[in-house]
């Protein structure tokens, strides 16, 4: 496995965890359940990327369940990087 394949797998895994975070943000999940632990793990794994983007691009007023312009920009950037690497 060369470096570009490893980076491709890493980007695709990050994209999966990020999409999981977005989907789970639409549901009222109790923190002490299995799904709550999964959501906490996905937030912890993706927050280092999301927080700097949110500082530059503030969320829309009344945005649904934390999904806004910053998350959309991250998804577009992940798609572009995946297309380049994979």
C-alpha positions as a Python dict, from the first residue, in 0.01 Angstrom:
ca = {
    (1, 'X'): (0, 0, 0),
    (2, 'X'): (151, 333, -100),
    (3, 'X'): (104, 671, 64),
    (4, 'X'): (-176, 790, -166),
    (5, 'X'): (-383, 478, -92),
    (6, 'X'): (-336, 527, 282),
    (7, 'X'): (-440, 893, 253),
    (8, 'X'): (-739, 791, 42),
    (9, 'X'): (-856, 544, 307),
    (10, 'X'): (-803, 804, 581),
    (11, 'X'): (-1008, 1065, 394),
    (12, 'X'): (-1289, 818, 327),
    (13, 'X'): (-1295, 706, 692),
    (14, 'X'): (-1304, 1068, 808),
    (15, 'X'): (-1585, 1138, 563),
    (16, 'X'): (-1783, 842, 700),
    (17, 'X'): (-1736, 958, 1060),
    (18, 'X'): (-1829, 1315, 962),
    (19, 'X'): (-2148, 1198, 788),
    (20, 'X'): (-2230, 985, 1092),
    (21, 'X'): (-2193, 1295, 1309),
    (22, 'X'): (-2425, 1493, 1083),
    (23, 'X'): (-2693, 1223, 1070),
    (24, 'X'): (-2688, 1164, 1445),
    (25, 'X'): (-2719, 1536, 1513),
    (26, 'X'): (-3077, 1524, 1381),
    (27, 'X'): (-3195, 1280, 1650),
    (28, 'X'): (-3249, 1337, 2023),
    (29, 'X'): (-3005, 1082, 2166),
    (30, 'X'): (-2943, 1033, 2537),
    (31, 'X'): (-2571, 1063, 2621),
    (32, 'X'): (-2563, 747, 2836),
    (33, 'X'): (-2670, 511, 2554),
    (34, 'X'): (-2470, 330, 2288),
    (35, 'X'): (-2580, 580, 2023),
    (36, 'X'): (-2480, 861, 2257),
    (37, 'X'): (-2132, 713, 2284),
    (38, 'X'): (-2111, 680, 1906),
    (39, 'X'): (-2217, 1041, 1863),
    (40, 'X'): (-1963, 1157, 2122),
    (41, 'X'): (-1689, 962, 1944),
    (42, 'X'): (-1781, 1109, 1606),
    (43, 'X'): (-1789, 1463, 1746),
    (44, 'X'): (-1454, 1416, 1918),
    (45, 'X'): (-1297, 1280, 1597),
    (46, 'X'): (-1427, 1557, 1371),
    (47, 'X'): (-1425, 1861, 1599),
    (48, 'X'): (-1060, 1956, 1522),
    (49, 'X'): (-1167, 2014, 1161),
    (50, 'X'): (-1511, 2163, 1227),
    (51, 'X'): (-1417, 2422, 1490),
    (52, 'X'): (-1168, 2625, 1280),
    (53, 'X'): (-1416, 2633, 991),
    (54, 'X'): (-1695, 2747, 1223),
    (55, 'X'): (-1476, 3032, 1349),
    (56, 'X'): (-1444, 3161, 994),
    (57, 'X'): (-1798, 3073, 876),
    (58, 'X'): (-2057, 3128, 1150),
    (59, 'X'): (-2364, 2902, 1157),
    (60, 'X'): (-2685, 3019, 996),
    (61, 'X'): (-2949, 3155, 1232),
    (62, 'X'): (-3204, 2882, 1288),
    (63, 'X'): (-2985, 2612, 1131),
    (64, 'X'): (-3121, 2262, 1170),
    (65, 'X'): (-2950, 2044, 1431),
    (66, 'X'): (-2608, 2202, 1384),
    (67, 'X'): (-2599, 2159, 1005),
    (68, 'X'): (-2492, 2481, 839),
    (69, 'X'): (-2262, 2636, 586),
    (70, 'X'): (-1944, 2521, 766),
    (71, 'X'): (-2050, 2157, 751),
    (72, 'X'): (-2145, 2191, 386),
    (73, 'X'): (-1805, 2342, 304),
    (74, 'X'): (-1630, 2057, 485),
    (75, 'X'): (-1832, 1798, 291),
    (76, 'X'): (-1744, 1967, -39),
    (77, 'X'): (-1377, 1985, 56),
    (78, 'X'): (-1376, 1616, 155),
    (79, 'X'): (-1531, 1523, -178),
    (80, 'X'): (-1271, 1723, -368),
    (81, 'X'): (-983, 1571, -171),
    (82, 'X'): (-1126, 1221, -217),
    (83, 'X'): (-1157, 1277, -592),
    (84, 'X'): (-796, 1392, -613),
    (85, 'X'): (-649, 1117, -396),
    (86, 'X'): (-865, 821, -491),
}
